[in-house]
């Protein structure tokens, strides 16, 4: 499933960048990325109640089956746009070697900081989305049905609002200064930190869930901005590959190391803290990583304008 789905986002990002001009690209990519959060919304909402009444196998089948139908519809209806259509740029039509794209991205200091910042943000986000349900069940005794409804609203709906509004706001602010594409995720990252800590310190379930609304909205603000900025740093025939490289970094650090690190730290604390070990593992790790992420977004701003100006045609 992971291998199959991995081929979806990089070409989609490239198609969107061909359709929309640079001044609207973060909004468009943010709108596209809402699909992930909407999927989380229905996954938590349906999955929580289906698991409670029918078990996890039925939940997986019901939540996963619509993707097959949508894949068929996409294959039959989607037409590929003209490369560089909205930028009046000339397409060489020649494939670009992986090494050339890697070398270009590595030479851009803003990309190095931005990619690492995005990876750290996703480290915190993926850890939260993977472990919050277990934390709420262990520390607050919630049922999966009620909890799934709450998480559908905070992480699903909140995440969709955050990723779209993040791109929309950044596109508008960037008309004055392009550095807003990384300044905005830095700002929202710093805002997240105290709310994340309070979620794990809250004495009651509903207080924790209410405090989680702010991080739920702000976790994904970085995504559309980061993809759009990455595309601005490379040539026309490098966009899908640059997205793939960016997502490789995000997935190795964020999805690969994030939930695993939190789980390992919880296991380490379990002999002394018992059922509360996951609460404190998340408290000690995730706010600190989000703060670290925001710092790298600020560092990316130092050379962003120069790197965008020197992007190849």
C-alpha positions, 0 to 999 in steps of 0.5 A: 500500500505504501509503495502504491500510494507513493506514486501519487503525490509527486506527479500531482504536485507537478501538475498543480504547479503547471496549472497555477502561477507561483503566486497561487501555488501554495494555496492550490497545493494546500487545497490538494493537501486537504485531501489527507486531512479529510481522509483522516477525518473520515478515518477517525470518524468511521474507524472509531465507531466501526472498531467499537462495534465490528472490529478493526478489520472491518474498519480497515476494509470500509475506510480503504475500499473507496480509494479503488473506485477513485483510482479508476475515475482518476485514470479515466478523466485526468488530462496532463497539462502543458508544462510551464503553462502559467509561467511562459517558460520553455519546456525542454522535454528532456528528463532530468537525472536524479543526481542533477536535481539532488545537487541543485537542491543541496546547493540551496541552503534555504531548501536544506533548512526548509526540508529539515524543518518540514521533516521535524514538523512532520515528526511531531505531527505524525507522532501526535496522529499515531499516538494521541488515541492511545494516550487518550485511552490510557490516560483518560479512559476514553472509548474509541467511538467518542474519541474518534469523533473528537479526533476527526474534528481536531486533526481531520477538520482542523488539519484541513483548515490549517493546510489550506489557510496556511497556503492561502495566507502565505500566498497573500503575504508573499506578494510583499515578501517571499520569505513569508512562505517560511516565516508563516510555518515558523510562527505557527510552529512557535504558537503550537509549542505551549498548546502541545505541552498543555495537552499532555499536562491537562488533568481531564480528557475534554480539556486535553482535547480542547487544547489540541484544537490549536495544534490540530489546525497549525500542524499542517500549515507548513505543507503547501508552502514547503512544496510550493517553495521547493518547486520555485527552486527548481526547473520545470522538469524537476518538480515531481522529482523534487517533491519526491525527494522532499517527501523522502526526507519527510517520511524517513524523519517524520513518519519513520522516526517520529512515532517510533521514537515516541513509542520507544521513549514511552517503553523506556519510561514505562517501568517508572511511570506505568500507564502514564509513560506515553503522556510524558514521552509525548510531553518531553519529545514533541513540543521540543521537536516542534520548536526545533522545526520552527527555528529551521524555518527561520533559518531558511528565510535567510537565503530564500529570496536569493535562492528563488531568484537563481532558480533554473528555467 
